[in-house]
């Protein structure tokens, strides 16, 4: 019988294949066909990812945002859509080498690492039975997806900057690193990704507060996940403030973006398992 788990498995293999094509295209061969195959399998992957989310919603009887398993599936979906939009607009397929690697490791956690209890469909917690929750999770994870893309771009920036400063322009830069976009382009794409994701994160936090008031009678309780959400928001607000008002560019903003995404990983994984609170189910 075909169910959501079947479609998640298909999504896993498509994202793995897409990642492999992008890596081969980026690191080893200049054959454009490999890059095209990476894009095509990414499109197929996100189509099946959509189907997996739809099947999960049908099986559960509610939006598939209620636990780690479901929300990680949402994260991969949003990240690939965001990346493909960037690829089609800017024609910089090399970025897929890094972004689709992030997507692959994310889908790997869904298929292999999450305990079965997160994959199982349980009755929905009464606190989760709210439209505000659905808006909160959707907007927050669109923000996370944009930050994941900026994370991949920031790594690319630091690598190319290091190689150029190391005097390897005539060596390594003739190969793989020469195919990286110009540092100024990477810096601008990093900024645009964060500028796109930050409003969604902000809306996610606001709608989360409204939902918290509906579920627990208070807008903010300094629950560990709420506290770390505020920390993540402050990091990205600091990034935008430093760039717009103080002219920060380059290495400093790339490091800022990496710290921000690592904070998101801790918010979502570390807090969930190390500092459980009212959000223990998430």
C-alpha positions as CSV (number, residue, x, y, z in Angstrom):
1,X,0.0,0.0,0.0
2,X,1.4,3.4,-1.0
3,X,1.5,5.9,1.9
4,X,3.4,9.0,2.9
5,X,6.5,6.9,4.0
6,X,6.7,5.6,0.4
7,X,6.8,9.1,-1.0
8,X,9.3,10.3,1.6
9,X,11.6,7.4,0.5
10,X,11.2,8.4,-3.1
11,X,12.0,12.0,-2.2
12,X,15.1,10.9,-0.4
13,X,16.5,9.1,-3.4
14,X,15.6,11.9,-5.8
15,X,17.4,14.5,-3.5
16,X,20.3,12.1,-3.1
17,X,20.6,11.8,-6.9
18,X,20.2,15.6,-7.4
19,X,22.9,16.2,-4.8
20,X,25.2,13.7,-6.6
21,X,24.7,15.4,-10.0
22,X,25.3,18.9,-8.6
23,X,28.5,17.7,-6.8
24,X,29.8,15.9,-9.9
25,X,29.0,19.0,-12.0
26,X,30.6,21.4,-9.4
27,X,33.6,19.5,-8.2
28,X,34.7,17.1,-10.9
29,X,33.3,17.8,-14.4
30,X,32.3,20.9,-16.4
31,X,29.7,18.9,-18.3
32,X,26.6,21.0,-18.3
33,X,24.4,18.0,-18.7
34,X,25.2,16.9,-15.2
35,X,24.1,20.3,-13.9
36,X,20.9,20.1,-15.9
37,X,20.2,16.6,-14.5
38,X,20.8,18.0,-11.0
39,X,18.1,20.6,-11.6
40,X,15.7,18.2,-13.2
41,X,16.0,15.7,-10.3
42,X,15.6,18.5,-7.8
43,X,12.4,19.6,-9.5
44,X,11.1,16.0,-9.4
45,X,12.2,15.7,-5.8
46,X,10.3,18.8,-4.7
47,X,7.2,17.5,-6.6
48,X,7.3,14.2,-4.8
49,X,8.2,16.1,-1.5
50,X,4.9,18.0,-2.1
51,X,3.1,14.7,-2.6
52,X,4.6,13.3,0.6
53,X,3.4,16.3,2.6
54,X,-0.1,16.0,1.0
55,X,-0.3,12.2,1.8
56,X,0.9,12.9,5.4
57,X,-1.8,15.6,5.8
58,X,-4.4,13.1,4.4
59,X,-3.4,10.3,6.7
60,X,-3.2,12.5,9.8
61,X,-6.3,14.6,9.1
62,X,-4.4,17.8,9.8
63,X,-1.5,19.9,8.3
64,X,1.7,17.9,8.5
65,X,3.5,20.3,10.9
66,X,3.0,18.7,14.3
67,X,6.4,17.1,15.0
68,X,10.1,16.9,14.0
69,X,9.5,14.4,11.2
70,X,6.8,16.4,9.5
71,X,8.5,19.9,9.9
72,X,11.8,18.6,8.6
73,X,10.0,17.4,5.5
74,X,8.5,20.9,5.2
75,X,12.0,22.4,5.6
76,X,13.5,20.4,2.7
77,X,10.5,21.3,0.5
78,X,10.8,25.0,1.2
79,X,14.6,25.0,0.8
80,X,14.5,23.3,-2.6
81,X,11.8,25.6,-3.8
82,X,13.8,28.7,-2.6
83,X,17.0,27.4,-4.2
84,X,15.3,26.6,-7.6
85,X,13.8,30.1,-7.7
86,X,17.4,31.5,-7.2
87,X,18.9,29.2,-9.8
88,X,16.3,30.1,-12.4
89,X,16.7,33.8,-11.7
90,X,20.4,34.1,-11.4
91,X,21.6,31.1,-13.5
92,X,24.2,30.1,-10.9
93,X,23.8,26.3,-10.8
94,X,27.1,25.9,-8.9
95,X,25.3,27.1,-5.7
96,X,23.2,23.9,-5.9
97,X,26.4,21.9,-5.0
98,X,26.2,23.4,-1.5
99,X,22.4,23.9,-1.0
100,X,21.4,20.5,-2.2
101,X,24.0,19.0,0.1
102,X,22.2,20.7,3.0
103,X,18.9,19.3,1.7
104,X,20.3,15.8,1.4
105,X,21.5,15.8,5.0
106,X,18.2,17.1,6.1
107,X,16.2,14.4,4.3
108,X,18.7,11.9,5.7
109,X,17.7,12.9,9.2
110,X,14.1,12.2,8.3
111,X,14.6,8.8,6.8
112,X,17.4,7.4,9.0
113,X,17.9,9.3,12.2
114,X,14.5,10.4,13.6
115,X,13.0,7.8,16.0
116,X,10.0,5.9,14.9
117,X,7.8,7.8,17.4
118,X,8.3,10.9,15.3
119,X,7.3,9.1,12.2
120,X,4.2,7.6,13.7
121,X,0.9,9.4,13.3
122,X,-0.6,10.1,16.8
123,X,-3.7,12.0,17.8
124,X,-3.1,15.7,17.6
125,X,-2.2,17.4,20.9
126,X,-5.0,19.9,21.7
127,X,-2.5,22.7,21.9
128,X,-1.7,22.1,18.2
129,X,-5.3,22.3,17.0
130,X,-5.1,25.9,15.8
131,X,-4.8,27.7,12.4
132,X,-2.3,30.0,14.1
133,X,0.0,27.0,14.5
134,X,-0.1,26.2,10.8
135,X,0.7,29.8,9.9
136,X,3.4,29.9,12.5
137,X,5.2,26.8,11.3
138,X,4.8,27.6,7.6
139,X,6.2,31.1,7.8
140,X,9.0,30.1,10.2
141,X,10.2,27.3,8.0
142,X,10.2,29.5,4.9
143,X,12.5,31.8,6.9
144,X,14.7,28.8,7.9
145,X,14.9,27.7,4.2
146,X,16.1,31.1,3.2
147,X,18.7,31.1,6.0
148,X,19.8,27.6,4.9
149,X,20.5,28.9,1.4
150,X,22.4,31.9,2.9
151,X,24.4,29.4,4.9
152,X,25.5,27.5,1.8
153,X,26.3,30.7,0.0
154,X,28.3,31.9,3.0
155,X,30.5,28.8,3.0
156,X,31.1,29.3,-0.7
157,X,32.1,32.9,0.0
158,X,34.6,32.0,2.7
159,X,36.1,29.2,0.6
160,X,36.6,31.5,-2.5
161,X,37.8,34.4,-0.4
162,X,40.4,32.1,1.4
163,X,41.6,30.7,-1.9
164,X,42.0,34.1,-3.5
165,X,43.9,35.5,-0.5
166,X,46.1,32.4,-0.5
167,X,47.5,33.3,-3.9
168,X,46.1,30.2,-5.6
169,X,44.4,32.2,-8.4
170,X,46.5,30.4,-11.1
171,X,46.1,27.0,-9.5
172,X,42.9,26.0,-7.8
173,X,40.9,28.9,-9.2
174,X,41.4,27.5,-12.7
175,X,39.5,24.5,-11.6
176,X,36.6,24.2,-9.3
177,X,37.0,27.5,-7.4
178,X,37.1,29.5,-10.7
179,X,33.5,28.5,-11.3
180,X,32.3,30.1,-8.1
181,X,30.4,33.4,-8.7
182,X,32.3,36.6,-8.0
183,X,32.7,37.4,-4.3
184,X,30.5,40.5,-4.7
185,X,27.7,38.4,-6.2
186,X,27.9,35.8,-3.4
187,X,27.8,38.6,-0.8
188,X,24.7,40.1,-2.5
189,X,22.9,36.8,-2.8
190,X,23.7,36.1,0.9
191,X,22.1,39.4,1.8
192,X,19.1,38.9,-0.4
193,X,18.5,35.4,1.1
194,X,18.5,36.8,4.6
195,X,16.5,39.8,3.7
196,X,13.9,37.4,2.2
197,X,13.9,35.1,5.2
198,X,13.8,37.6,8.0
199,X,10.3,38.9,7.5
200,X,9.0,35.3,7.5
201,X,10.9,34.5,10.7
202,X,9.4,37.7,12.2
203,X,5.8,36.7,11.2
204,X,6.5,33.2,12.5
205,X,7.5,34.5,15.9
206,X,4.5,36.9,16.1
207,X,2.0,34.2,15.0
208,X,3.7,31.8,17.4
209,X,3.0,34.2,20.2
210,X,-0.7,34.5,19.2
211,X,-0.9,30.7,19.1
212,X,0.8,30.5,22.6
213,X,-1.8,32.8,24.0
214,X,-4.6,30.7,22.5
215,X,-3.0,27.4,23.8
216,X,-1.5,28.4,27.2
217,X,-3.0,31.8,28.0
218,X,0.2,33.8,27.6
219,X,1.9,35.4,24.6
220,X,5.4,34.7,25.9
221,X,6.6,32.5,28.7
222,X,10.4,32.3,28.1
223,X,10.2,28.7,27.2
224,X,13.6,27.5,26.0
225,X,12.4,27.3,22.4
226,X,10.9,30.8,22.6
227,X,14.1,32.2,24.1
228,X,16.3,30.6,21.4
229,X,13.8,31.9,18.8
230,X,14.4,35.4,20.1
231,X,18.2,34.8,20.0
232,X,18.0,33.7,16.4
233,X,15.9,36.7,15.5
234,X,18.4,39.0,17.2
235,X,21.3,37.5,15.3
236,X,19.7,38.1,11.9
237,X,18.4,41.5,12.9
238,X,22.0,42.3,13.9
239,X,23.2,41.1,10.5
240,X,20.7,43.4,8.7
241,X,21.5,46.3,11.0
242,X,25.2,45.9,10.6
243,X,25.0,45.7,6.8
244,X,22.5,48.5,6.2
245,X,23.7,51.0,8.8
246,X,27.4,50.2,9.2
247,X,28.2,48.9,5.7
248,X,29.3,45.4,6.8
249,X,30.2,43.2,3.8
250,X,32.2,40.1,2.9
251,X,33.7,37.9,5.5
252,X,32.1,39.5,8.6
253,X,28.6,39.0,7.2
254,X,29.3,35.5,5.9
255,X,30.4,34.5,9.4
256,X,27.3,36.2,10.8
257,X,25.1,34.1,8.5
258,X,26.8,30.9,9.4
259,X,26.5,31.6,13.1
260,X,22.8,32.4,12.6
261,X,22.1,29.1,10.8
262,X,24.0,27.1,13.4
263,X,21.8,28.8,16.0
264,X,18.8,27.6,14.1
265,X,20.1,24.0,14.2
266,X,20.5,24.2,17.9
267,X,17.1,25.9,18.3
268,X,15.5,23.1,16.4
269,X,17.5,20.0,17.4
270,X,19.4,21.0,20.6
271,X,16.6,22.7,22.4
272,X,14.2,19.9,21.4
273,X,16.3,17.2,23.0
274,X,18.4,19.0,25.6
275,X,16.1,21.8,26.9
276,X,12.6,20.5,26.4
277,X,9.7,22.7,27.6
278,X,6.3,23.6,26.4
279,X,7.5,22.8,22.8
280,X,8.6,19.3,23.7
281,X,6.5,17.8,20.9
282,X,8.4,20.0,18.4
